[in-house]
Amino acid sequence: MKITEVNTHLLSAKLSTPFSYSRARYDTRTAMLVEIVTDEGIIGWGECYGPARLTRAVVEELGAMLTGNDPLRSEFLWQELYARLRDHGQKGLLVQGLSGIDIALWDIRGKYFNVPAYQLLGGAMRTEVQAYATGLYRRDSGDPLSYLCEEAAEYVEQGFRAMKLKVGFGVAQDVAVTRAIRETIGPEVALMIDANHAYDTVAAIQLGRKVEELDIGWFEEPVPPEDLAGYRAVKAALSIPVAGGECEFTRLGFRDVLATHAMDIIQPDICAAGGLSECKKISDMALAFGVRTNPHVWGSGIGIAASLQWMAMVPTHTPTSLSPTQPLLEFDQTEHPIRQAILQAPITHQQGWVQIPEGPGLGIEINRDALNFYRA
């Protein structure tokens, strides 16, 4: 079997209601999908996290190097592509492009052997995962204390037993909103906070200490990703677990995070950190350091499906026991017209639980009409 084509699909959709996190405002959602075609008619799909037009250029460059190769040699191809361009990017756009390619190659491999991708990496440790709702962003108008509490209550009604709140809008405001959300959802629903690295170490510690009593599941990206010393300072100052890593790349980057004990929870994104090949290595390495892995998931249905294939194998968070702590699926609830439209069968939750697809490869089928409709 040989690779004959590597195609990119740049998609874009305007939002009916823009929303903001601590560092940016969204009025459009985009996706950059990778399609790898073989001479046996098997097609694999992947997705890249990051600036869509820039990752498309990377994939188009890497794709020219892939044509004519055996797609089942995914480990060789990963190492070959990385080595060819390592002088120009051990992190960032190069690895994001490589991630989408790697995911598509695993989709092909699973389809070739007619099994889910996870089966080829050792088999599933679980068949479903508990999801937490990612939402609670800021809107252009209205009182955050009102609309965020209403949104949080809706997630509880839908069956979610965990959710994540965006912070980073000033310590005093963050404290007020976090308290209001906790009062709304009660003590039995897990609540995490995410600053998207909008704070320095001083402000992050101030916020963390003021909300510690609210039983916060983790404090995500309290400081910029380059500041591992800042992560260690926040981690040492708080009882709240510190999480991060969506802006980190490959096992080599996470090696430094783990060896310096910078985080309690790492959050690689399979569409950014190196694909399924690399993320399996990262989560296994984290286990050796006693660090939890909770994947970052922010993208279309392809990214969700790939993350679920990986999460079938992510180690439990605690040593072997009768009741081990399991990883949680980040399940984006913000408006994203492309997310489910590109799938023939959407990936949904039932009372906060999501089944891991059992079909070949990623376990999904693509709706090409949606690709054409949202093409940028």
C-alpha positions in Angstrom: 0.0 0.0 0.0 1.3 3.5 -0.9 0.3 7.0 -0.2 -0.9 8.7 -3.3 -2.3 12.0 -2.0 -2.1 14.2 1.0 -5.0 16.8 0.9 -5.8 19.6 3.3 -9.3 20.9 4.1 -9.4 24.4 5.6 -12.9 25.1 7.0 -14.4 28.2 8.6 -17.8 29.2 10.2 -19.0 32.4 11.6 -20.5 32.3 15.1 -23.9 33.6 16.0 -22.7 34.7 19.4 -19.0 35.7 19.8 -17.2 34.7 23.0 -14.0 35.5 24.8 -11.4 33.9 27.0 -8.7 35.8 28.9 -6.5 36.6 25.9 -8.7 36.5 22.8 -12.2 36.9 21.3 -13.7 34.4 18.9 -16.3 35.3 16.2 -15.3 32.5 13.9 -14.3 28.9 14.3 -11.9 27.2 11.9 -10.6 23.7 11.4 -7.7 22.3 9.4 -8.2 18.7 8.4 -5.8 16.3 6.8 -6.9 13.6 4.3 -4.4 10.9 3.2 -5.4 8.8 0.2 -3.8 5.4 -0.6 -3.6 3.3 -3.8 -5.8 0.7 -2.1 -8.7 3.2 -1.6 -8.2 3.5 2.1 -8.5 7.1 3.3 -7.3 8.4 6.7 -8.4 11.6 8.4 -6.5 13.8 10.8 -6.7 17.3 12.3 -4.2 20.0 13.2 -4.5 22.3 16.3 -3.4 25.8 15.8 -3.7 28.6 13.2 -5.4 26.8 10.3 -3.9 28.6 7.4 -0.4 28.2 8.8 -0.8 24.5 9.6 -2.2 23.9 6.1 1.1 25.2 4.7 3.1 22.9 6.9 1.0 19.8 6.0 1.3 20.6 2.3 5.1 20.8 2.6 5.2 17.6 4.6 2.7 15.9 2.4 5.0 16.2 -0.6 7.5 14.1 1.3 5.0 11.4 2.1 3.8 10.6 -1.4 4.9 7.0 -2.4 5.5 5.8 1.1 3.8 2.9 2.9 1.3 4.5 5.4 1.6 1.6 7.8 5.2 2.7 8.6 3.8 5.5 10.8 6.6 5.4 13.4 9.3 5.6 10.7 7.4 8.4 8.9 7.0 10.4 12.1 10.7 10.2 12.8 11.7 10.9 9.2 9.5 14.0 8.9 10.6 15.4 12.3 14.2 14.8 11.6 14.1 16.5 8.2 12.8 19.7 9.6 13.9 19.6 13.3 16.4 22.4 12.6 13.4 24.7 12.0 10.9 23.6 14.6 11.0 21.1 17.5 7.8 22.8 18.7 4.9 24.7 17.3 3.6 24.7 13.8 5.8 21.9 12.5 4.7 19.5 15.1 1.0 20.6 14.8 1.2 19.7 11.1 2.9 16.4 11.9 0.2 15.7 14.4 -2.6 15.8 11.8 -0.6 13.6 9.5 0.1 11.0 12.2 -3.6 10.9 13.2 -4.6 10.2 9.6 -1.9 7.5 9.3 -3.4 5.7 12.4 -6.8 6.0 10.9 -5.5 4.2 7.8 -3.8 1.6 9.9 -7.0 0.8 11.8 -9.0 0.6 8.6 -6.4 -1.6 7.0 -6.6 -4.1 9.9 -10.3 -3.5 10.5 -9.9 -2.6 14.2 -10.0 0.6 16.2 -6.7 2.4 16.4 -6.4 1.8 20.1 -6.5 -2.0 19.5 -3.2 -1.7 17.6 -1.6 0.1 20.5 -2.4 -2.5 23.2 -6.2 -2.5 23.5 -8.6 -0.4 25.5 -8.3 0.1 29.3 -11.9 1.5 29.2 -14.8 1.7 26.8 -16.3 5.0 27.9 -15.0 8.2 29.6 -16.5 10.7 31.8 -16.6 14.1 30.1 -16.4 17.6 31.6 -18.0 20.6 30.0 -15.7 23.2 28.6 -17.6 26.4 28.3 -18.3 29.3 30.6 -16.7 31.9 28.4 -17.4 35.6 28.4 -19.9 37.2 26.1 -19.9 40.7 24.6 -22.8 41.9 26.8 -24.6 40.9 29.9 -23.6 40.3 33.5 -21.2 37.4 33.8 -22.4 36.5 37.3 -25.9 36.0 35.7 -25.3 34.3 32.4 -22.4 32.1 33.6 -24.4 30.7 36.5 -27.3 30.0 34.1 -24.9 28.2 31.7 -23.4 26.2 34.6 -26.8 25.1 35.8 -27.7 23.9 32.3 -24.6 21.7 32.2 -25.7 20.1 35.5 -29.2 19.5 34.1 -27.6 17.8 31.0 -25.8 15.3 33.4 -22.3 16.7 33.5 -20.6 16.1 36.8 -17.7 18.4 36.0 -17.1 21.6 34.2 -14.3 24.2 33.6 -14.6 27.9 34.1 -12.5 30.5 32.2 -10.6 32.9 34.4 -7.9 35.4 33.8 -10.1 38.6 33.9 -8.6 40.0 37.1 -8.2 38.3 40.4 -11.2 40.0 42.1 -13.6 39.3 39.3 -12.4 35.7 38.9 -12.9 35.1 42.6 -16.5 36.5 42.5 -17.4 34.4 39.4 -15.8 31.2 40.8 -17.7 31.6 44.1 -21.0 32.2 42.2 -20.5 29.1 40.0 -19.6 26.9 43.0 -22.8 28.1 44.8 -24.8 27.3 41.6 -23.6 23.8 41.0 -23.2 22.7 44.6 -20.4 20.7 46.2 -20.9 17.4 44.3 -20.0 18.7 40.8 -16.3 19.1 40.0 -15.2 22.6 39.0 -11.9 23.5 37.3 -10.5 26.9 36.4 -8.4 27.9 33.3 -6.5 31.2 33.0 -5.1 30.4 29.6 -1.8 31.7 30.9 -3.0 35.3 31.4 -1.3 35.7 34.8 2.2 36.0 36.2 3.2 33.9 39.2 2.2 36.6 41.8 -1.4 37.0 40.4 -1.9 33.3 39.9 -1.0 32.5 43.5 -3.2 35.3 44.7 -6.2 33.9 42.8 -5.4 30.3 43.8 -5.3 31.1 47.5 -8.6 33.0 47.3 -10.4 30.1 45.7 -8.7 27.1 47.4 -11.7 26.7 49.8 -14.0 26.2 46.8 -12.7 22.7 46.0 -11.2 23.4 42.6 -10.3 20.3 40.6 -7.3 21.9 38.9 -5.9 25.4 38.0 -5.1 25.2 34.3 -2.4 27.3 32.6 -1.9 29.7 35.5 1.2 31.2 33.9 2.8 31.2 30.4 3.9 27.8 29.1 7.6 28.8 28.9 7.7 29.7 32.6 8.2 26.3 34.2 9.8 28.0 37.2 6.5 29.9 37.6 4.6 26.7 37.3 6.7 25.2 40.1 6.1 28.3 42.3 2.4 28.2 41.8 2.3 24.4 42.4 4.3 24.8 45.7 2.1 27.6 46.9 -1.3 26.0 46.4 -3.2 22.9 47.4 -5.1 23.1 44.1 -3.5 20.7 41.5 -1.8 22.7 38.7 -2.4 21.6 35.1 -0.9 22.6 31.7 0.7 21.5 28.6 -1.7 22.2 25.7 1.1 24.5 24.4 3.8 21.8 24.8 5.1 19.5 22.1 6.4 16.0 21.8 7.8 13.6 24.4 10.9 15.8 24.5 9.1 18.9 25.6 7.1 16.9 28.2 10.3 15.3 29.4 11.4 18.7 30.7 7.9 19.4 32.2 8.0 16.0 34.1 11.6 16.0 35.1 11.3 19.4 36.7 8.1 18.5 38.5 6.3 21.6 37.0 2.8 20.2 36.9 0.4 17.9 38.7 -1.6 17.2 35.5 -0.3 17.4 32.0 -2.7 18.2 29.1 -1.2 17.3 25.7 -3.4 18.0 22.7 -3.3 15.0 20.3 -3.7 17.5 17.3 -0.7 19.5 18.5 1.7 17.4 20.6 2.6 14.9 17.9 -0.4 12.8 17.1 -1.4 9.4 18.5 2.1 8.0 18.1 3.6 10.7 20.4 0.8 11.1 22.8 0.8 7.5 23.8 4.5 7.8 24.6 3.8 11.1 26.6 1.1 9.6 28.8 3.1 6.5 29.5 6.1 8.6 30.4 3.9 10.7 32.8 2.8 7.5 34.6 6.5 6.8 35.4 6.7 10.2 37.1 3.4 9.8 38.9 1.8 12.6 37.0 -1.8 12.6 35.7 -2.7 13.0 32.0 -6.0 14.7 31.0 -5.9 15.5 27.3 -6.7 18.9 26.0 -9.4 18.7 23.3 -10.4 21.7 21.2 -11.4 21.1 17.7 -13.7 19.2 15.3 -15.2 15.7 15.5 -11.9 14.3 14.1 -9.9 15.7 17.0 -12.5 14.4 19.5 -12.4 10.9 17.9 -8.6 10.8 17.9 -8.5 11.9 21.5 -11.0 9.2 22.4 -8.8 6.6 20.7 -5.9 7.8 22.9 -8.0 8.0 26.0 -8.9 4.4 25.7 -5.3 3.8 26.7 -4.4 6.7 29.0 -3.2 5.2 32.3 -5.4 5.6 35.3 -4.4 8.5 37.6 -3.9 6.4 40.6 -2.0 3.1 41.3 -3.9 -0.1 40.6 -6.9 -0.3 43.0 -10.6 -1.3 43.0 -11.6 2.4 42.4 -8.9 4.1 40.3 -9.2 7.7 39.3 -9.8 7.9 35.5 -8.9 10.6 33.0 -11.6 13.0 32.0 -12.6 14.0 28.5 -12.6 17.7 27.7 -16.0 18.1 25.8 -16.2 21.5 24.3 -19.7 23.0 24.6 -19.1 26.3 22.9 -20.6 27.1 19.5 -18.7 25.3 16.7 -20.8 24.7 13.6 -18.1 22.5 12.0 -17.6 20.2 15.0 -20.3 17.6 14.5 -21.4 18.6 11.0 -18.3 16.9 9.4 -19.2 13.6 11.0 -21.8 11.2 9.5 -22.7 10.3 13.1 -22.0 12.9 15.8 -20.1 12.1 19.0 -22.4 12.9 21.9 -22.6 12.4 25.6 -25.2 10.6 27.7 -25.4 12.1 31.2 -21.9 13.3 31.0 -20.4 10.0 29.6 -19.0 9.5 26.1 -18.5 6.1 24.4 -15.2 5.4 22.7 -15.8 4.7 19.0 -15.3 1.0 18.2 -15.2 1.3 14.4 -12.0 0.8 12.3 -9.3 3.5 12.7 -10.8 6.6 14.4 -14.2 5.0 14.3 -15.8 7.8 12.3 -17.1 8.6 8.8 -16.7 12.0 7.2 -19.6 14.0 5.7 -18.1 15.5 2.5 -21.0 17.7 2.0 -20.1 19.5 5.2 -16.5 19.9 4.0 -17.7 21.6 0.9 -20.2 23.8 2.8 -17.7 25.1 5.3 -14.7 25.3 3.0 -12.8 28.6 3.6 
